[in-house]
Amino acid sequence: MSGWREARTIAALRLDNIGDVIMLGPALRAIKEASPAGRITLIASRAGAAAASLLPWVDDVMVWRPVWQDVGGRIPFDPARERAMIADLAARRFDAALIFTSFSQTPHVPGYVCYLAGIPLRAGESKEFGGSTLTDEQRGAPDDLHQAERNVRLVEHLGFPVRDRRLAVALPPEAHAAVPRLAAAAGLDPGAPFVLLHPGASAAARRVPVALAAGLARLLTAAGWPVLVTGQAREAGLVAAVVDGAGPRVRPLVGRTTLGEFAALVDRAALVVCGNTLPLHLADALDTPVLALYSGTDLDAQWRPRHTRSRLLRRPTACHPCYRFDCPIGQPCLDIPPEEATAAALELLVGAGVGVPGGGR
């Protein structure tokens, strides 16, 4: 194997959530454009693997739950399981492995796993010494670099030209076709524009407080905007609390869509309102305006929308960025009056040239 451009079977590792995998789009697209004969296998968590359906540059998927991504010691002690994982990886005889990580993660543990699996080319972005676990290291990325840009810089370092740095997803026709049915089932006019409000997130510290989400939804409906509150099945309680606080004109849609259908709803929405979570990245990829009610867990620059029309609201706090999964002090970073959030939402809607359903602006 003489180099990365000659690799024909490439493993792309990103073992976090769906939104993290969506961030791989520009990097994977660059690899495919430079090496169209190459096959990319996404190695992802069970949750992250779902994003492969929206990334047309992925040819195959492997699902892993590796011990080095375990939070809180939830994976039982079972070295044989890890050895079986390495054997499965070795059986696929990859030419190369791209290890994509956030600023706080090391590529050297997965790099060593790939070494043991016999993968000759192994690359990642690193801050610390890791011996020769990687054959190619990208260094010097600042902590506040956007995650999509971090991924792109790694493939550029390996010699893949990057033509387009924007996020992108591909929606299947059946996902678009499902939108009118889903809107009607939720009690919305299938032909009218609506605001999609997604208060949930995988980490409690990044969820939009119920009072803020409900107040915003109530004010938007008073201004004439239908509001669809979405969530996964496990977020049914949160969605119900928001809808109960917002009033009967706000509609819920919980756990009734595929990922493609949910992305199609984001594409169809006049505005997305959410925290630092998956819909934020889908909206950026689909050029849907987005209001980010952005908690203080992460640096804004790491994950914020880069290309679509957007507004980010967050209160300055001394603990920012905390990188916590929960907040012990009541999320002062999201102590935002619903009136302020509503004004920002309406400004985005007007700026996008979307008229209020039923007439007016």
Phi, psi and omega in degrees: 000115186270339182178173186295324182292342179268351181296135181250339175233114187239128172266128177247110185262124169210107196249041181243219185270177184301315181300324178296322180289322176304326180294346178284345188313305182300323180291316180293322177299318180297320179296314182293323180293324181278329182227072185298337179278349181287149177249129181254124173253119177279126174252114192217167171292169179300320178291311183296330182299334180299333182291343181301330181295342181257358184245098186291354180273354180269128180263333184205164182224137168241136179255125177232151166233081188282152183295333182284353174255005184288128178252118176086013176067039183278337180276126180298153177293114185201076181303331180297327178296320180291323178294324177294324178296318179295320179296320178297318178295317181296324183296339181274349172053055178290144173281328189206155177226125174257120184253106182265130183221163170277177183297336186263358184255148177265141174271356190284328177293306175297330176298320179292321176301316179293325175299313180295333178277001175081024179274117189288328180250128183217125185228148176195169177261129190221152173249340189243165179287133179225022181063224180250030175298330176249143173273337180222125180241133170260126181237164172091006178288126179290155181299330185269012177291137179299143185299319178297322179290325175302315179296317182295320181298327179294313182290328174297319179301331182269000175101010177269117177295142180247110182277324187222122184262003182281149171294149177206144172225157179246123182260129178292150181305323182294334177291314176300319183294335182281344187300312179301320179297315181294319179297315180296319179297331178275356179092017178260156171290116185299339182263357186260150175292155181211164174258130176261119180247120182238097186278345188275171175193161182294329178255132182301328182292343181257002179283147178284127179304144184302316183298320179292312181296316181293317179296318177298313180298319180296318181289324178293319178293325177296332178274003176101006184261123170296139181237127177251118180262119186248160177183164173282167183304321181290348180259016184302320180296318178296313180298317180298320179295320178294314181295318178299322180282341185266335180111169190290345182277351178268134188248137177264153171215106189234124170060029184239017181229152164285170177297320178298318179293321177297317177298324177294325175295319176300318179296324184279338185293148174285333181202141172251134174239124183198177173267202178278087186200183190311310183302332177300315183284324176296317179298319179295321180290330185258004178062037174263129178305144185219134171257115182262114172269088202261111182291170184272018182292324186233161171295135183304319187294341184287329190225353189294160175299143182249334190238324181283163176296128187208165173217136180243126178244129177200138176276133176298135177221152181293338184270001181279133352272137185265335181058031180267156174273334176230167180238120181276358186237018170083024175053058176297339178294340178246028175279070186246126178298139177304329180296321179293317179295321179294318178300319178294320179296315181294325177297318178295319181294317178295318180297331178278355178075024181263123179280152176297133177306134180092003177114158177089177178230000000 
